Every structure is written in C-alpha cells, then in structure tokens.
Amino acid sequence: MPEPQEILEAIYQRATANFARYPLTNNKISQQVEYVARNLKNRAGVRLLMSCWLAKIHRPELDVRKPYTEIGSGDAFSGRTYDEQYITAFINKYNLPCNSTTAFLAPALRNRNNTLTKDLNLIGRPPQLYFAILNLLDDVYNNHVLPFDLLAETVRWLVIVRNERQQRLESLIQGLKTTKDDEILLFSEDIVNLIEKHLTLKGTSRLPVIVIAAAYKVGGKYLREGVLSLHSHNAADIQTGALGDV
C-alpha cells in the first residue's frame, strides 16, 4: 500500500489533470463535496473529510466514521494524526485554501469519542455543513462511493477555489498599476469605500489592526506613540489563553 504522501500526490495529479472532468457520477454527492470545499464560514470541515478519506485509502480496514482512537475499537484511528502529519504539509505545498491548523481542534470535533454517524448531532456552524460531512462519511462507509474519488473531487474544488482567488488578486493588482511606480490613482472616496466594504466582511480581523496602525503611523510624532511590528499569531481568546492583537 502506498504511503499517505504518495497517495496525496497521486490525488493531486488526478485532480489537476483535467478540471472539466468530474470523477463523481452521483450528482448529489458531488454537490455536497463542492459545498464543503467552497464553504467560507467553516474551513475545518474540508480538512476533516480529507483526513478521514486519506486514512481509509491508506488503511482500507478502518471505519472512516471513527477518527478518534478513544472509541477503542480496532477499526478506529487518529484523524488528527493524519491531518497534522500529512494534510497540513499537502495543503501548504500546493497553497490550498484550508485552515492552517487541524480540523480536530474545532469546537464541534475536539474531545470526542463518538462514531460520526448520520444521526449524530454535531453542534457547529453552519449546521448544513456538518450534515453534509456526516452524509459523505456514511456514503463511504456504505460503499456508495470510493474515498479516492471523493478526495480527488475535493482537491479539484480546492484547486479551483485557489485559482479563482489568485485570479481576483492579480486582477486587483493589475488595476492598481499605473505609469508611475509611486503613483496610485485612487481618490479618497475610493479608498474609504474599499475599507468600508472590507470591514463589513466576516473573517477580516487583520484590517482593523492595520487601520489603527496606519493612524498611529500618521499621527505618531504628535501622539508620542509608536507602532510595533505585527507578527503572526494563532488565536486570541479565553479558551487558548493566547495573546493576539490589541
């Protein structure tokens, strides 16, 4: 049996060989995969599925619905191990749009010892996402679809999303280019509108920090205050006890 890294490389080659080719013939299953892969509200779901499907491909005797060793049965496995050891390196290598941390730290998935059956109530948002996840795991368990095909379809959608983001970014950069390197043709009103639109979106925690930093940068000599370098961080909440931006 190939090693997990080899499986993922084969998956990537298949997924990117022809974007127009759909490896799944079941329309309902294909739609659920696309929904999970494209869901911007919760990126833990796609990492969970990728970890479970990779484990099932690597060790076919496993129950894909049991990614917790605490379950105690012989067909259970550590989904977090597959996630952290293999999925993390894979998504970083190909810059796939996934969370940077394991899915198994998400509130709905951590500290569990349950088999992920269709009737399990995973309390998380959005509920439809977890409903789709449990359905897809059940489809593999009941041999309605092969885990290799599901993983290939998931990676295909992640690559599509990655490319769409890159194209949007390149388009925005192209729009900012002018004949002079030090000149940007944006009026004050345009800048304010861009910032307002960005601030209204979810998941834009960085921008308010940059706005405050810019204000201090402009008025620093009058305020007698300075701006420290903005370093990367993981979280800032009571649960983790970590420090973040202030």
N, C-alpha and C positions, 0 to 999 in steps of 0.2 A: 504494500500500500504506500503511495507517495506521502511524503511529509507535508504538513499543513502549508508551509511556504510554497512548495511545488504546486499544490492544489490551487492556491490563490493565484499564482502566476498563470496557470492554465485557464483559470476562470477569467482573468483579465484579458488574456489573448482572445478567448472566445467572445467575450462581451464587446470588445472593441474591433473585432474583425469586420463586422457589418452592423451598423447601428439600426438599419432598417429591418434587420431580421429579428423576429420575436421568437425566443426559444420556447415560450409557453403557448400552448394551443388553447388552454382554458381561459376564456376571456375574463371571468370573474376573478380568478386567481391573479391574472396579470394586472388587473385594475387595482387589486389590493396591494400588490408589490409596488406599483407606481405610487400609490397613496402614501405608503410608509416611507419610501425612498425620498419623496418630494416634500414630506411634511416638515415645515419650518418651525412649528411650535414645539416639537419634541424630537430631538435627533438621537435620543437613546434607543428608540425602537428599532431603527435600522441596524445599529451595532449589535443589539440582542439577537436579531434574526441571523445576521451574518455569522455570529459566533456559534449559534446552535447548528446552523446548516453546515458550517465548516467541520464541527465536531462529528456530525452524522456522516459526512463524506469520509472523514479520516478514520472513523471507527463505526462502521455500519451497525454494529450490535447495540449501540447506545439508543436510548429513548430520547428523541430530540426535544421532548417536552420536559426533561428533567435536568436543567442546567445548574443543579445545586447538589454538591456532594452530601449535604446534610440530609437529603432524602434517604440516603443509606442503602439504596438498592444497587445491585450490580450493574444496572444499565444507566445509572446516574453519572454525571460528570461535572466538572467545574467549568461552567460557561465563562466565568470571569478570567480563568487562566487562558482559554482560547482567545478571549477578547484582548487581554493585555499583551500576551506574548506574540500573537500573530496578526490580529485585525489592526491593532494600533500601528505596527510597522507598515502594514499594507496600505492603509489609508494615508499615512504620511508620505510614503514613497510616491503615490500617484495623486496626492493632493485632493483626495476625495472629500466632499462636503459632509463630514461627520463630526460628532463631538470629539474633542481631544482626549477625553477621559472615558473610562469603561462605562458601559451601559448599566452595569450591575451596582453602581452607586446611586442610580436614580431612585427616588423615594418609593416608587411602585415596585421596584425589583430587588432592593437590598434587604438583607436579613430575612430571607425566605427559605422555607424548606418544603415548598409545595410543588406538585406536578402542575405544569402550566396547561391545564385542560380548558376546554372551551367554556365551561360553566364557572370558571374561577373569576372572582371579582377583583381585578387589578385596579386599585384606586389610583388613577393617574389622569393627566390631561394631555390631549383630548381623549375622552372615553372611546371614541370611534377608532383611534389608533391602536389601543390595546385590544379592542375587539378584533381588528384585522390581524394583529400579531398572533393572537391565540388561534384564530381560524387557520392561518398559514401553517403554524406548528402542527395543528391537527391534520391538515392535508398531507403533510409529510409523514406523520405517524400512521395514517391510514393508507399510505401508498397511492394517494391521488396524484402526486407529482414528485419528481425526483429532486432531492436537495441540491444537486449540482445545477439543474436547470433554474431553480429558484435563485440560487446565489449568482449565477451568471446574469439573470434578468435584473437582479438588484444592483449589481455592479454596473450594468449597462445604463440604468437610470441615473446612478450616481455620477457616472462619467458625463452623461448628457447635461445634468444639472451643473456640474463643474464647468463644462464648456460654455454653457449659457451665461454663467456668472462672469467668466473670463471675457466673453464677447461684449457683455454690457460694460465691463470695466474698460476695455480697450476703446469702446465707442465713446465713453465719457472722457477718457484721456485725450482721444483724438479731437474731441470738441473743444478742449481747453488749449490746444496747441495754437500758437499764433506765430506771426512772422518774427517777433522778437522773443527771445528766451525769457526775458524778465518782465514780460507784459502778459497779463491775463485779462481778457475782455469780458469781465463780469461787473455789472452795475451793483451798487449797494443793495438795491431791491432784490436782485437775483440771488445774491449771497444770503440775504435774510430768508428768502423763500426756500432755498435749498436746506438751510439749517432747520427751519421750522418743519419741513417735510420729514427730515431725518429724525428729529426729536419725537415725532408722533409715531414712529415705527417701534415695534417691540424688538427687544434684543439689541438696543443701541446704547448700551451703558457707557461705552467709551467716549461718545461725542460730548456729553455734558462735561466730562472731565477735561476734554480738550478745549471746550468753550471757556471754562473757568481758567484754565492755564493760559489761554490767549489773553484774557482780560488782565491777568496778573502780569503777563509779559509786557503788555502795552503800558500799564499803569504802575509797574513795579518800582520805578525810581521815585514816584510820588508816594506810594504806599509803604515804601521801605520794606517790601516783601519780595521774596524770590520764589521761583518755581523749581522744584526738584524733578529729576528725571523720572519719567513714567515707565516703570519696569513691568514685565509680565507678571500675572498673578492668576491663581486658580479660582478663588472664591472669597467672599467676604460676608459671612453670615454666622449666626449663633451656632448652627449645627457643626460647622467645620472648625470654628474657633480661629479662622484665618483672618489676616488683615488684608484689606484691599484698598481701593481709592477712597480718599476722604475729600 
